Amino acid sequence: MFRLRLIPDHTDIPFLRLRRGFFIFSATLIVLSIVLLFAKGLNFGIDFEGGILIEVGTEQKADIAGMRATLGDLGLGEVSLQEFGNETDVLIRVERQPGDAEAQQAAITIVRNALEKSFGSGLTYRRTEFVGPKVGAELIQAGIIAMVLSIALMLVYIWFRFELPFAIGAIIALMHDVILTLGMFALFGLEFNLAIVAAILLIVGYSMNDTVVVYDRVRENLRKYKKMPLIELLNVSVNDTLSRTVMTSLTTLLALAALLIFGGEVIRDFTIAMIWGVVVGTYSSVFIAAAALMTVKPGTGTNVVASGFGAAERTKSKDGIEDDAALQRFASLPAPDDEDGDEDEDEDGAPPEPDAGGSRASRRASSSRARRNKRRRRKR
């Protein structure tokens, strides 16, 4: 049976040896994004800038494309339309007009007259609202709080699931993705509204999912390869999860491409944000998240040397019984009963002499070996 494999099962790409180049590349993009945010700013939509909301009902299925073309020629600035509830309800958003309430009322009158002229008098106006700049500022504040809170909760989640160095690496990758997404919107002047805030939150979740997959393999390999250098262990972990990461991203991009082509104008900016987020999220999971662990140095969990977070030379097991919980549990076990009733005796009837030196655990282990050897000799 033919199986499509874009990425081989066992790859050996030296991602971590190229980490400095990728760090420089990412740092450059982050700096450029921050400069664009301060110099050019975001193109805030009606949700944040304020404007006019008109809910219109039609007798038949609404011709949204025709309405958009009609209202777009009125010179009222940004106008957006979308279905609201069902196919006969349309929500119209019009950019806030310069001036006071009278200017906003005049814009509403112009919109109504244009719609009645093009689509007849069968329209019903169910709601007309004006969103002022104060409400827009509150929405901006709520969006910032949502993004900061989501990143903070991700930090706590990774901290409890893994350990603090993993959480720091994950937050570095998340901040990388969010800043680059905001920079892309500032560069191309795409409309930034509440839907884009939702897209950024989805990007945070998607990127975190990819990062957790990589980190889970890193944690598994830290326990498995005690003496492997950290840079090689991280590189093995990234290569182990590379096929899964790439295939997941490609299938997600296929679905988003369908939305971009067939979804229409309403969700175009949202889809663009998601596509960009999947690309940068995959990039950060492979090239940034694991490489960040080279700086924060994760440990290996239990039974590690107390000299701090761990490169490979710090992960050897402790030999002293007072430092090893496994040896303590073994030493506290009762001695097993002899199968033949005389296992404490040697072949000539004398009991084996335990080693006078060493810990209790080592003496018990030596005695167990002697009894096993005695049983083997009897079977012969």
Residue, then its C-alpha position, 0 to 999 in steps of 0.5 A: m500500500f502506497r503511503l505518502r511521507l513528506i518527512p522521513d521517519h528518522t531524520d537527522i537535521p542539525f536544527l540546534r547547531l543552526r540556532r544562532g542564525f535562527f535566533i538572529f533572524s527571529a530577533t530581527l523580525i521582532v524588532l522590525s515588528i515593534v518598530l512598525l507597531f509604533a511607527k505605523g500602528l494597527n488599522f483598527g476596525i469599527d469594533f475598536e474605533g467606534g462607528i455605526l451598527i445597523e441590523v437590516g432584515t430582508e424578505q428573501k435571502a439577503d444579497i450581501a455582495g450587492m449591498r456591499a457594492t452599493l454602500g461602498d460607493l457612498g464615500l462613508g469610509e469603511v463599511s462591512l456587512q455580514e449575515f447575522g443569525n440567518e440568511t435574511d438578517v444583515l449586520i452593517r457596520v459603518e465607520r464613525q463619521p467626523g463630527d457629532a451625533e448629527a453627523q452620525q445620524a446623517a450617515i444613517t439616513i444616507v445608508r437607508n436611502a441607498l438601500e431602499k433605492s437599490f433593494g426596494s422598500g421591503l427592508t426592515y431596520r431592526r436595530t440602529e446603534f452608534v458605537g462611540p470611541k469610549v466603547g472602542a477603547e474598552l474593547i481594546q483594553a479587554g483584548i489586551i487583557a485576554m491576550v496577556l491572561s492567556i499567555a500567563l495561564m499557558l506559563v502556569y500550565i507548562w510550569f506545572r506539567f513540566e518545570l519552570p525552564f520549559a515554561i520560560g521556553a514556551i513563553i518565548a515562543l508564544m511572544h515570538d508568534v504574537i509579536l510577528t502576527l501584530g507586525m504583519f498586520a501593521l505592515f500590510g494595514l489589514e483591519f484589526n478587529l475583535a475577530i483578529v483578537a480571536a485569531i491571535l488567541l487561537i494562534v497562541g493555543y495552536s503554537m502551544n500545542d506544537t510546543v508541548v509535543v516537542y517538550d514532551r519528547v524532550r522530557e522523555n529523552l532526558r529520562k532515557y538518555k542520561k549521558m547524552p549532551l543536551i544539544e544532541l538530545l534536543n536535536v533528537s527530540v525535534n527530529d523525532t516530532l518533525s514529521r508530526t509537526v509538519m503534517t499537522s501544519l499542512t493539514t491545517l493550512l489546507a483547511l485555511a486555504a479553503l476558507l481563504i478561497f471560498g469564505g468570502e470577504v467577511i472572514r478574509d482577514f481572520t483567515i490570513a491571520m490564522i495562516w500566518g499564525v500556523v506558519v510562524g507557530t510551526y517555525s517557533s516550535v521547531f527552531i525557537a522553543a527547543a533552542a531556548l532550552m539551551t539557555v534555560k537548561p531543563g532538569t531531568g526530574t527526579n534522581v538528579v545531582a543537586s548542582g542545578f539544571g542539567a546538561a548531560e554531565r549533571t544527570k548521573s544517578k547518585d550512588g549513596i543510599e541516603d540520596d537515592a530513594a530507590l535504594q532506601r525502599f529496597a533496603s527497607l524490604p523484608a528478606p525473602d523466605d528461602e524456597d528450600g528452607d535452608e538457603d541461608e546455608d552454603e553447600d557445606g552447611a555454613p551460612p554465607e557471610p555477608d560483606a562486612g562493608g558497604s550499606r545495608a542495601s548492598r549487603r542484602a543484594s550480595s546475599s540475594r546473589a549468593r542464594r541465586n547462585k546456590r539454587r543454580r548449582r543445586k539444579r545442576 
